[in-house]
Amino acid sequence: MISCLFRQDNKRTEAAIATKQTGMKKWAFILGLIFIAALCMSQDPQFSRFYSNALYMAPSFAGSTGQNRFAMNYRNQWPSIDRGYQTYSASFDHYFSRLHSGTGILFMKDVAGSGNLTTTNISLLYTFDFRIRNTLHVRPGMSFSYSERSIDFNRLIWHDQMSAAGNSPVSGEVVSYDKTGDLDFAVSGLVYNEKFWLGAGVDHLLHPNQSLYEEEYSEDNQALLPTKVQVFGGIRYVVKEQLLRPTPTVLQLAFLYKNQAEYNQLDLGFYWNYEPLVLGVWYRGIPFINHNNINDAVVLLVGYKTNRYNIGYSYDFTTSRLITSSGGAHEVSLSFTFSKPDKRKRTKKMVPCPDL
């Protein structure tokens, strides 16, 4: 669940849900979804468990495992709403130990609404890891992206097609382009040691255009993606193994703050890992700031973690006024980490952040 930029609870969404109760229940609801997808042009897809999709959060995480990593993520947001948001991602990253560098590639696809409004991104990432003290490291990173947006205009139903006599097959709405694309650039920085990590990132520095109409080049174009700023971090605490507890317990606290245009979002989370079991809980919202007053969702997660692969699932329990209408969100992730076949000793993970 985030707002116009993060698809959080907002007035347009609540209006669309409320119109379900009117006489024109079906068509007004579809029209509401269209408004969410078409009018809120400047929005970013989101994952509740963003550390399972770390390359999407910041390019500084490329190669952060010290090995090869392949990851896949899927998010189904608002399943109770016909044709809600569905987001897919796949990534691969590698760490070059001799060059102290990490590289990665990220593919993402987001589909929303009855018109199949589709956003597709492909990104190339690079980061360099250098040590400034015995155990303290810094990882500046950057990414170049190509983004493409498309819509099936013929699947949309507009207000001038609805009448008491039935739906008209022709609309006076100006037909949009089938698709449009643009370039983007992002930078980030990360400081870490074995017990903590702290970083920041700035995305959409080129303000990619997402307009599907000719006015994309006008000064009034509202479809230029605003810059997104993120600050993230956390700590890791290990309860050492004992006679009756041969496996150490790992506790992690983490946060993520986002700002994009006038929208803000804060995520606070806690992980408990007794290998191979991982349990966690996240809270998303900013309830104490008057102009936000957002109490969005509580996320519960469960995962299975080993030295080679991680499997995770989470569910967003909506706590906003959409609690009875949205159906929350489901999220599934899978990652696999591996080294070269001739590398006998497994490389220790570099950044101590969660994997799920």
C-alpha positions as a Markdown table, in Angstrom:
| # | Residue | x | y | z |
|---|---|---|---|---|
| 1 | Met | 0.0 | 0.0 | 0.0 |
| 2 | Ile | 1.7 | 3.2 | -1.1 |
| 3 | Ser | 0.5 | 6.7 | -1.8 |
| 4 | Cys | 0.4 | 8.5 | -5.2 |
| 5 | Leu | 4.2 | 8.1 | -5.2 |
| 6 | Phe | 4.4 | 5.2 | -2.7 |
| 7 | Arg | 0.8 | 4.0 | -3.1 |
| 8 | Gln | -0.2 | 4.9 | 0.4 |
| 9 | Asp | -3.8 | 5.8 | 1.5 |
| 10 | Asn | -4.9 | 8.9 | -0.5 |
| 11 | Lys | -8.0 | 10.8 | -1.4 |
| 12 | Arg | -8.3 | 9.5 | -4.9 |
| 13 | Thr | -8.0 | 5.8 | -3.7 |
| 14 | Glu | -10.6 | 6.3 | -1.0 |
| 15 | Ala | -12.9 | 8.0 | -3.5 |
| 16 | Ala | -12.6 | 5.0 | -5.8 |
| 17 | Ile | -13.4 | 2.6 | -3.0 |
| 18 | Ala | -16.3 | 4.7 | -1.8 |
| 19 | Thr | -18.0 | 4.8 | -5.2 |
| 20 | Lys | -18.3 | 1.0 | -5.1 |
| 21 | Gln | -21.4 | 1.6 | -3.0 |
| 22 | Thr | -23.2 | 3.8 | -5.5 |
| 23 | Gly | -25.7 | 2.7 | -8.2 |
| 24 | Met | -23.0 | 2.6 | -10.9 |
| 25 | Lys | -20.9 | 0.4 | -8.8 |
| 26 | Lys | -19.0 | -1.5 | -11.5 |
| 27 | Trp | -18.1 | 1.3 | -13.9 |
| 28 | Ala | -17.3 | 3.9 | -11.3 |
| 29 | Phe | -14.9 | 1.5 | -9.6 |
| 30 | Ile | -13.1 | 0.8 | -12.9 |
| 31 | Leu | -12.9 | 4.5 | -13.6 |
| 32 | Gly | -11.4 | 5.0 | -10.1 |
| 33 | Leu | -8.7 | 2.5 | -10.9 |
| 34 | Ile | -8.0 | 4.3 | -14.1 |
| 35 | Phe | -7.5 | 7.6 | -12.3 |
| 36 | Ile | -5.1 | 5.9 | -9.9 |
| 37 | Ala | -3.0 | 4.5 | -12.7 |
| 38 | Ala | -3.3 | 7.3 | -15.2 |
| 39 | Leu | -3.4 | 10.5 | -13.0 |
| 40 | Cys | -0.8 | 9.4 | -10.4 |
| 41 | Met | 1.8 | 9.2 | -13.1 |
| 42 | Ser | 4.8 | 9.9 | -10.9 |
| 43 | Gln | 4.8 | 6.8 | -8.7 |
| 44 | Asp | 7.3 | 4.2 | -7.8 |
| 45 | Pro | 6.5 | 0.5 | -7.2 |
| 46 | Gln | 7.4 | -0.7 | -3.7 |
| 47 | Phe | 8.3 | -3.9 | -1.9 |
| 48 | Ser | 7.5 | -4.3 | 1.8 |
| 49 | Arg | 10.6 | -6.5 | 2.3 |
| 50 | Phe | 12.9 | -4.2 | 0.4 |
| 51 | Tyr | 16.1 | -6.0 | 1.6 |
| 52 | Ser | 15.0 | -9.1 | -0.4 |
| 53 | Asn | 15.2 | -6.8 | -3.4 |
| 54 | Ala | 18.2 | -4.7 | -2.3 |
| 55 | Leu | 19.4 | -3.7 | -5.8 |
| 56 | Tyr | 16.1 | -1.9 | -6.3 |
| 57 | Met | 16.5 | 0.0 | -3.1 |
| 58 | Ala | 20.1 | 1.2 | -3.8 |
| 59 | Pro | 22.9 | 0.4 | -6.2 |
| 60 | Ser | 25.4 | 0.3 | -3.3 |
| 61 | Phe | 24.1 | -3.2 | -2.5 |
| 62 | Ala | 25.4 | -4.7 | -5.8 |
| 63 | Gly | 27.8 | -7.4 | -4.8 |
| 64 | Ser | 27.1 | -7.0 | -1.1 |
| 65 | Thr | 27.1 | -10.8 | -0.5 |
| 66 | Gly | 30.7 | -11.0 | -1.7 |
| 67 | Gln | 29.6 | -13.7 | -4.2 |
| 68 | Asn | 27.1 | -14.2 | -7.0 |
| 69 | Arg | 23.5 | -13.7 | -6.2 |
| 70 | Phe | 20.3 | -14.3 | -8.2 |
| 71 | Ala | 17.0 | -13.0 | -6.8 |
| 72 | Met | 13.4 | -12.9 | -7.8 |
| 73 | Asn | 10.5 | -11.0 | -6.2 |
| 74 | Tyr | 6.7 | -10.9 | -6.7 |
| 75 | Arg | 4.2 | -8.5 | -5.1 |
| 76 | Asn | 0.4 | -8.7 | -5.4 |
| 77 | Gln | -1.0 | -5.5 | -4.0 |
| 78 | Trp | -4.7 | -4.9 | -3.3 |
| 79 | Pro | -5.9 | -8.5 | -4.3 |
| 80 | Ser | -9.5 | -7.6 | -3.4 |
| 81 | Ile | -9.6 | -5.0 | -6.1 |
| 82 | Asp | -10.0 | -6.2 | -9.7 |
| 83 | Arg | -6.7 | -5.7 | -11.5 |
| 84 | Gly | -4.8 | -4.1 | -8.7 |
| 85 | Tyr | -1.0 | -3.7 | -8.7 |
| 86 | Gln | 1.3 | -6.6 | -9.6 |
| 87 | Thr | 5.0 | -6.2 | -9.5 |
| 88 | Tyr | 7.7 | -8.5 | -10.7 |
| 89 | Ser | 11.5 | -8.2 | -10.4 |
| 90 | Ala | 14.6 | -10.3 | -11.2 |
| 91 | Ser | 18.2 | -9.4 | -10.5 |
| 92 | Phe | 21.7 | -10.7 | -10.6 |
| 93 | Asp | 24.8 | -9.2 | -9.0 |
| 94 | His | 28.5 | -10.2 | -8.6 |
| 95 | Tyr | 31.4 | -9.1 | -6.5 |
| 96 | Phe | 34.9 | -8.8 | -8.0 |
| 97 | Ser | 37.1 | -9.2 | -5.0 |
| 98 | Arg | 40.4 | -8.1 | -6.8 |
| 99 | Leu | 38.7 | -4.9 | -8.0 |
| 100 | His | 36.7 | -4.3 | -4.8 |
| 101 | Ser | 33.8 | -3.7 | -7.0 |
| 102 | Gly | 30.2 | -5.0 | -7.3 |
| 103 | Thr | 28.1 | -5.0 | -10.5 |
| 104 | Gly | 24.5 | -6.0 | -11.1 |
| 105 | Ile | 21.6 | -6.0 | -13.5 |
| 106 | Leu | 17.9 | -5.5 | -12.4 |
| 107 | Phe | 14.7 | -6.1 | -14.3 |
| 108 | Met | 11.4 | -4.9 | -13.0 |
| 109 | Lys | 7.8 | -4.9 | -14.4 |
| 110 | Asp | 4.7 | -3.3 | -12.8 |
| 111 | Val | 1.2 | -3.8 | -14.1 |
| 112 | Ala | -1.8 | -1.9 | -12.8 |
| 113 | Gly | -5.5 | -1.2 | -13.6 |
| 114 | Ser | -8.0 | -2.4 | -16.2 |
| 115 | Gly | -5.9 | -0.8 | -19.0 |
| 116 | Asn | -2.8 | -2.8 | -18.1 |
| 117 | Leu | -0.8 | 0.2 | -17.4 |
| 118 | Thr | 2.7 | -1.4 | -17.5 |
| 119 | Thr | 6.0 | 0.1 | -16.4 |
| 120 | Thr | 9.2 | -1.9 | -17.3 |
| 121 | Asn | 12.6 | -1.0 | -16.1 |
| 122 | Ile | 16.1 | -2.4 | -16.7 |
| 123 | Ser | 19.0 | -1.1 | -14.7 |
| 124 | Leu | 22.8 | -1.6 | -14.7 |
| 125 | Leu | 24.5 | -1.0 | -11.4 |
| 126 | Tyr | 28.0 | -0.5 | -10.1 |
| 127 | Thr | 29.6 | 0.0 | -6.7 |
| 128 | Phe | 33.1 | 0.3 | -5.3 |
| 129 | Asp | 33.9 | -1.0 | -1.8 |
| 130 | Phe | 36.8 | 0.6 | 0.1 |
| 131 | Arg | 37.9 | 0.4 | 3.7 |
| 132 | Ile | 38.5 | 3.6 | 5.7 |
| 133 | Arg | 39.3 | 1.9 | 9.1 |
| 134 | Asn | 40.0 | -1.6 | 10.2 |
| 135 | Thr | 36.4 | -2.8 | 10.0 |
| 136 | Leu | 34.6 | 0.2 | 8.6 |
| 137 | His | 33.7 | 0.2 | 4.9 |
| 138 | Val | 32.2 | 2.7 | 2.4 |
| 139 | Arg | 30.3 | 1.7 | -0.8 |
| 140 | Pro | 29.4 | 4.5 | -3.2 |
| 141 | Gly | 27.2 | 3.2 | -6.0 |
| 142 | Met | 25.4 | 4.3 | -9.2 |
| 143 | Ser | 22.9 | 2.9 | -11.7 |
| 144 | Phe | 21.8 | 3.7 | -15.2 |
| 145 | Ser | 18.2 | 2.7 | -16.2 |
| 146 | Tyr | 15.9 | 2.6 | -19.1 |
| 147 | Ser | 12.2 | 2.8 | -18.3 |
| 148 | Glu | 9.3 | 2.1 | -20.7 |
| 149 | Arg | 5.6 | 2.7 | -20.0 |
| 150 | Ser | 2.7 | 1.4 | -22.0 |
| 151 | Ile | -1.1 | 1.0 | -21.8 |
| 152 | Asp | -3.8 | -0.8 | -23.7 |
| 153 | Phe | -6.1 | 2.2 | -24.5 |
| 154 | Asn | -8.8 | 0.0 | -26.0 |
| 155 | Arg | -9.4 | -1.7 | -22.6 |
| 156 | Leu | -10.3 | 1.6 | -20.9 |
| 157 | Ile | -13.8 | 2.8 | -20.2 |
| 158 | Trp | -14.3 | 6.6 | -20.0 |
| 159 | His | -17.1 | 8.7 | -18.4 |
| 160 | Asp | -18.6 | 9.6 | -21.8 |
| 161 | Gln | -19.1 | 6.0 | -22.7 |
| 162 | Met | -21.4 | 5.4 | -19.7 |
| 163 | Ser | -25.2 | 6.1 | -19.8 |
| 164 | Ala | -28.4 | 4.7 | -18.5 |
| 165 | Ala | -29.1 | 3.1 | -21.8 |
| 166 | Gly | -25.8 | 1.2 | -21.8 |
| 167 | Asn | -22.1 | 1.7 | -22.7 |
| 168 | Ser | -21.2 | 3.5 | -25.8 |
| 169 | Pro | -18.4 | 1.8 | -27.8 |
| 170 | Val | -16.8 | 5.2 | -28.8 |
| 171 | Ser | -15.2 | 7.7 | -26.5 |
| 172 | Gly | -14.2 | 11.3 | -27.2 |
| 173 | Glu | -11.0 | 10.9 | -25.2 |
| 174 | Val | -7.8 | 11.6 | -27.1 |
| 175 | Val | -6.0 | 8.3 | -27.8 |
| 176 | Ser | -2.6 | 8.1 | -26.2 |
| 177 | Tyr | 0.7 | 6.6 | -27.4 |
| 178 | Asp | 0.9 | 2.8 | -27.0 |
| 179 | Lys | 4.2 | 3.2 | -25.2 |
| 180 | Thr | 7.0 | 5.7 | -24.3 |
| 181 | Gly | 10.5 | 5.3 | -22.8 |
| 182 | Asp | 13.2 | 7.4 | -21.2 |
| 183 | Leu | 16.5 | 7.2 | -19.4 |
| 184 | Asp | 17.3 | 7.6 | -15.7 |
| 185 | Phe | 20.2 | 7.7 | -13.2 |
| 186 | Ala | 20.6 | 7.1 | -9.5 |
| 187 | Val | 23.4 | 7.3 | -6.9 |
| 188 | Ser | 23.8 | 6.0 | -3.4 |
| 189 | Gly | 26.2 | 5.6 | -0.5 |
| 190 | Leu | 26.6 | 3.0 | 2.2 |
| 191 | Val | 28.7 | 2.8 | 5.4 |
| 192 | Tyr | 28.9 | -0.4 | 7.3 |
| 193 | Asn | 30.9 | -2.8 | 9.5 |
| 194 | Glu | 30.0 | -6.2 | 11.0 |
| 195 | Lys | 27.3 | -4.7 | 13.4 |
| 196 | Phe | 25.6 | -1.9 | 11.6 |
| 197 | Trp | 24.9 | -0.3 | 8.2 |
| 198 | Leu | 23.7 | 3.2 | 7.2 |
| 199 | Gly | 23.1 | 4.6 | 3.8 |
| 200 | Ala | 21.3 | 7.0 | 1.5 |
| 201 | Gly | 20.2 | 7.1 | -2.1 |
| 202 | Val | 18.9 | 9.6 | -4.6 |
| 203 | Asp | 16.9 | 8.2 | -7.6 |
| 204 | His | 15.3 | 9.7 | -10.7 |
| 205 | Leu | 18.0 | 12.4 | -11.1 |
| 206 | Leu | 17.2 | 12.7 | -14.8 |
| 207 | His | 13.4 | 13.1 | -14.1 |
| 208 | Pro | 12.3 | 10.5 | -16.7 |
| 209 | Asn | 9.2 | 11.4 | -18.6 |
| 210 | Gln | 6.2 | 9.0 | -18.3 |
| 211 | Ser | 3.7 | 10.9 | -20.4 |
| 212 | Leu | 1.7 | 8.9 | -23.0 |
| 213 | Tyr | 0.5 | 12.1 | -24.7 |
| 214 | Glu | 2.0 | 14.8 | -27.0 |
| 215 | Glu | 2.1 | 17.4 | -24.2 |
| 216 | Glu | 5.1 | 15.5 | -22.8 |
| 217 | Tyr | 7.4 | 18.2 | -24.0 |
| 218 | Ser | 5.3 | 21.1 | -22.6 |
| 219 | Glu | 6.2 | 23.1 | -19.5 |
| 220 | Asp | 3.0 | 21.9 | -17.9 |
| 221 | Asn | 3.9 | 18.2 | -18.2 |
| 222 | Gln | 2.9 | 16.5 | -14.9 |
| 223 | Ala | 4.5 | 13.2 | -15.8 |
| 224 | Leu | 8.1 | 13.9 | -15.0 |
| 225 | Leu | 9.1 | 11.5 | -12.3 |
| 226 | Pro | 10.2 | 13.5 | -9.2 |
| 227 | Thr | 13.5 | 12.8 | -7.4 |
| 228 | Lys | 13.2 | 10.2 | -4.7 |
| 229 | Val | 15.4 | 10.4 | -1.6 |
| 230 | Gln | 15.9 | 7.4 | 0.7 |
| 231 | Val | 17.7 | 7.0 | 4.0 |
| 232 | Phe | 18.1 | 3.5 | 5.4 |
| 233 | Gly | 20.1 | 1.6 | 8.0 |
| 234 | Gly | 20.0 | -0.9 | 10.9 |
| 235 | Ile | 22.0 | -2.8 | 13.5 |
| 236 | Arg | 22.7 | -6.5 | 13.9 |
| 237 | Tyr | 23.1 | -8.3 | 17.2 |
| 238 | Val | 24.2 | -11.9 | 17.6 |
| 239 | Val | 23.3 | -14.0 | 20.6 |
| 240 | Lys | 26.2 | -16.5 | 20.7 |
| 241 | Glu | 25.6 | -20.2 | 20.7 |
| 242 | Gln | 25.5 | -22.1 | 24.1 |
| 243 | Leu | 25.5 | -25.7 | 25.2 |
| 244 | Leu | 21.7 | -26.0 | 24.9 |
| 245 | Arg | 21.6 | -23.7 | 21.9 |
| 246 | Pro | 24.2 | -24.7 | 19.4 |
| 247 | Thr | 22.9 | -22.3 | 16.7 |
| 248 | Pro | 23.4 | -18.6 | 17.3 |
| 249 | Thr | 20.4 | -16.3 | 17.2 |
| 250 | Val | 20.6 | -13.2 | 15.1 |
| 251 | Leu | 18.5 | -10.1 | 15.9 |
| 252 | Gln | 18.2 | -7.2 | 13.5 |
| 253 | Leu | 16.6 | -3.8 | 13.7 |
| 254 | Ala | 16.2 | -1.8 | 10.5 |
| 255 | Phe | 14.5 | 1.3 | 9.0 |
| 256 | Leu | 13.8 | 3.0 | 5.7 |
| 257 | Tyr | 12.7 | 6.6 | 5.1 |
| 258 | Lys | 11.5 | 7.8 | 1.7 |
| 259 | Asn | 10.6 | 11.3 | 0.4 |
| 260 | Gln | 9.3 | 12.0 | -3.1 |
| 261 | Ala | 7.7 | 15.3 | -3.9 |
| 262 | Glu | 5.4 | 16.1 | -1.0 |
| 263 | Tyr | 5.0 | 12.5 | 0.1 |
| 264 | Asn | 6.9 | 10.8 | 3.0 |
| 265 | Gln | 7.1 | 7.2 | 4.2 |
| 266 | Leu | 8.8 | 5.5 | 7.1 |
| 267 | Asp | 9.3 | 1.7 | 7.6 |
| 268 | Leu | 10.5 | 0.3 | 10.9 |
| 269 | Gly | 11.2 | -3.4 | 11.2 |
| 270 | Phe | 12.5 | -6.2 | 13.4 |
| 271 | Tyr | 14.0 | -9.6 | 12.4 |
| 272 | Trp | 14.6 | -12.7 | 14.5 |
| 273 | Asn | 16.7 | -15.4 | 12.8 |
| 274 | Tyr | 17.4 | -18.8 | 14.3 |
| 275 | Glu | 18.7 | -20.5 | 11.2 |
| 276 | Pro | 17.0 | -21.7 | 9.1 |
| 277 | Leu | 13.9 | -19.9 | 10.4 |
| 278 | Val | 13.4 | -16.2 | 10.0 |
| 279 | Leu | 10.5 | -14.2 | 11.5 |
| 280 | Gly | 9.9 | -10.5 | 11.3 |
| 281 | Val | 7.5 | -7.6 | 11.6 |
| 282 | Trp | 7.4 | -4.2 | 9.9 |
| 283 | Tyr | 5.4 | -1.1 | 10.6 |
| 284 | Arg | 4.7 | 1.4 | 7.8 |
| 285 | Gly | 3.4 | 4.9 | 8.5 |
| 286 | Ile | 4.1 | 8.3 | 10.1 |
| 287 | Pro | 1.4 | 8.7 | 12.7 |
| 288 | Phe | 2.8 | 11.6 | 14.7 |
| 289 | Ile | 3.2 | 14.2 | 11.9 |
| 290 | Asn | 0.1 | 16.2 | 11.4 |
| 291 | His | 0.4 | 16.8 | 7.6 |
| 292 | Asn | 1.0 | 13.1 | 7.0 |
| 293 | Asn | -0.9 | 11.3 | 9.8 |
| 294 | Ile | -0.4 | 8.0 | 8.0 |
| 295 | Asn | -1.0 | 4.7 | 9.6 |
| 296 | Asp | -0.7 | 2.5 | 6.6 |
| 297 | Ala | 0.2 | -1.2 | 7.3 |
| 298 | Val | 1.7 | -3.8 | 9.5 |
| 299 | Val | 3.8 | -6.4 | 7.7 |
| 300 | Leu | 4.4 | -9.9 | 9.0 |
| 301 | Leu | 7.0 | -12.1 | 7.4 |
| 302 | Val | 8.3 | -15.6 | 7.6 |
| 303 | Gly | 11.3 | -17.0 | 5.8 |
| 304 | Tyr | 13.6 | -20.0 | 5.3 |
| 305 | Lys | 17.3 | -19.0 | 5.2 |
| 306 | Thr | 20.4 | -21.1 | 4.5 |
| 307 | Asn | 24.0 | -20.4 | 3.4 |
| 308 | Arg | 22.9 | -20.7 | -0.2 |
| 309 | Tyr | 19.3 | -19.8 | -0.7 |
| 310 | Asn | 16.5 | -17.8 | 1.0 |
| 311 | Ile | 12.8 | -18.1 | 0.6 |
| 312 | Gly | 10.4 | -15.5 | 2.1 |
| 313 | Tyr | 6.8 | -14.6 | 2.3 |
| 314 | Ser | 5.0 | -11.6 | 3.8 |
| 315 | Tyr | 1.5 | -10.2 | 4.1 |
| 316 | Asp | 0.6 | -6.5 | 4.5 |
| 317 | Phe | -2.2 | -6.0 | 7.0 |
| 318 | Thr | -3.8 | -2.7 | 6.1 |
| 319 | Thr | -4.4 | -0.4 | 9.0 |
| 320 | Ser | -5.6 | 2.7 | 7.1 |
| 321 | Arg | -9.2 | 3.4 | 6.2 |
| 322 | Leu | -8.9 | 1.0 | 3.3 |
| 323 | Ile | -8.7 | -1.9 | 5.8 |
| 324 | Thr | -12.0 | -3.5 | 4.6 |
| 325 | Ser | -11.5 | -2.9 | 0.9 |
| 326 | Ser | -8.0 | -3.6 | -0.3 |
| 327 | Gly | -7.2 | -7.1 | 0.8 |
| 328 | Gly | -3.7 | -6.0 | 1.8 |
| 329 | Ala | -0.7 | -7.3 | -0.2 |
| 330 | His | 1.1 | -10.6 | -0.7 |
| 331 | Glu | 4.8 | -10.7 | -1.4 |
| 332 | Val | 7.1 | -13.7 | -2.2 |
| 333 | Ser | 10.9 | -13.7 | -2.7 |
| 334 | Leu | 13.6 | -16.2 | -3.6 |
| 335 | Ser | 17.3 | -15.7 | -3.8 |
| 336 | Phe | 20.3 | -18.0 | -4.5 |
| 337 | Thr | 23.9 | -17.2 | -3.6 |
| 338 | Phe | 26.8 | -19.1 | -5.1 |
| 339 | Ser | 30.6 | -18.9 | -5.6 |
| 340 | Lys | 32.9 | -20.2 | -8.3 |
| 341 | Pro | 33.1 | -24.0 | -8.4 |
| 342 | Asp | 36.8 | -24.0 | -7.5 |
| 343 | Lys | 36.4 | -21.6 | -4.6 |
| 344 | Arg | 36.6 | -23.9 | -1.5 |
| 345 | Lys | 36.1 | -21.3 | 1.2 |
| 346 | Arg | 32.8 | -19.6 | 1.3 |
| 347 | Thr | 33.1 | -15.8 | 1.3 |
| 348 | Lys | 31.6 | -14.1 | 4.4 |
| 349 | Lys | 28.7 | -11.8 | 3.7 |
| 350 | Met | 29.9 | -8.2 | 3.7 |
| 351 | Val | 26.9 | -5.9 | 4.6 |
| 352 | Pro | 25.1 | -7.2 | 7.7 |
| 353 | Cys | 21.6 | -6.3 | 6.6 |
| 354 | Pro | 18.7 | -8.8 | 6.4 |
| 355 | Asp | 18.3 | -11.1 | 3.4 |
| 356 | Leu | 14.5 | -11.2 | 3.5 |
